[in-house]
Amino acid sequence: MKEFEHYALNSTNQLSVLIAIATATLVSEDLACIAAGLLAAKGIITPVGAVAASGLGIYIGDVLLYLCGYLVGLTALRHAPLKWFISENAVRQSKRLFERRGAAIIIMSRFLPGTRTATFFAAGLVQMSLVKLLIFFGLAVIIWTPILVLGAMAIGRQAVVYAEAYSSHAFWVFLGLLFLLFIATRIIVPLFSWRGRRLLISKWRRVTRWEFWPYYVTNVVTFLYVLYLGCIKYRQLTLFTVVNPAMKPDSGFIGERKS
C-alpha cells in the first residue's frame, strides 16, 4: 500500500496511476480500491477516475475468471479426477440455477469475500450466457466499487482495518443471517396459524420418533449401538449374531445357510 502510494506521489502522469490501479485489482481488488480512495482523498487523482479505474480493473478480472472456467473447466470435467465427482447432470442443474438466479448470485458474491473467484469460475464452468454475465458483472461493479472507493476516501487509512475485519467476518455473518431467516420463516411464522402449528408438531414427531427416520440414518444409529453393546457394555464381539435366537446356528447372520 505504501509503495503504491509512493509511486503515485512521484508520478507525473495521472493516466499511468489509473492504469496501475486497474492492474492492481487483479492482485487484490479490495486493497486496490482502498488505495484508489486514499489517492483521491489526497487529490492525486479524481474520485471519478479512482472509481472508474478500480471498476474497470475489477470488471476485466471477473471476465477473465469466467473465461478460465469456460475454457479450462470444460476440458477438465472430461478427465479424472473432476469427472468422478461432477456429473453432466450436475453441470446442467448449475447452469439452470445461474440462468435463473445469476444476478443475485453474482452480486451477492461481490459482497462476500472469498466467494468471488469460485463463483465466477463456476459461471464459466457451466457455460452461463456471456451476454447475461457481462450485464450482471457490470451491475455488481457499479454497486460495489463506489462504495469501497468513496468509503475509503471518506474514512482514510482506517478503511484498511475495516476492510480486513469485514473480510474475516462477512461470510459468517451472512450464514448467521441465513440461519435467522430460516428460523423466522420455517418456525416463528407458522406458529401464528393453527395449520402451521399442526405441521410443526408433525415435523417434530418425525424427527423425535425413530420409526419415521430414513433407513440410512437408522442403519448408522443401529450399527453404532450394536458396536457399543458388543464392544463396551457386554464385551462380546459376536453379540450382533444374536438377532433371532430361533434361527440356528447363527441367529440369522448374513451368509449362514438359513439366513
Buried (B, 14 or more C-beta within 10 A) or exposed (E): BEEBBEEBEEBEEBEEBBBBBBBBBEEEBBBBBBBBBBBBBEEBBEBEBBBBBBBBBBBBBBBEBBBBBBEEBBEBBEEEEEEEEBEEEEBEEBBEBBEEEBBEBBBBBBBBBEBBBEBBBBBBBBBBBBEBBBBBBEBBBEEBBBEBBBBBBEBEEEBBEEBEEBEEEBEEEBEEEEEEEEEEEEEEEBEEEEEBEEEBEEBEEEEEEEEEBEEEEEEEEEEEEEEEBBEEEEEEEEBBBBBEEEBEEBBBBEEEEEE
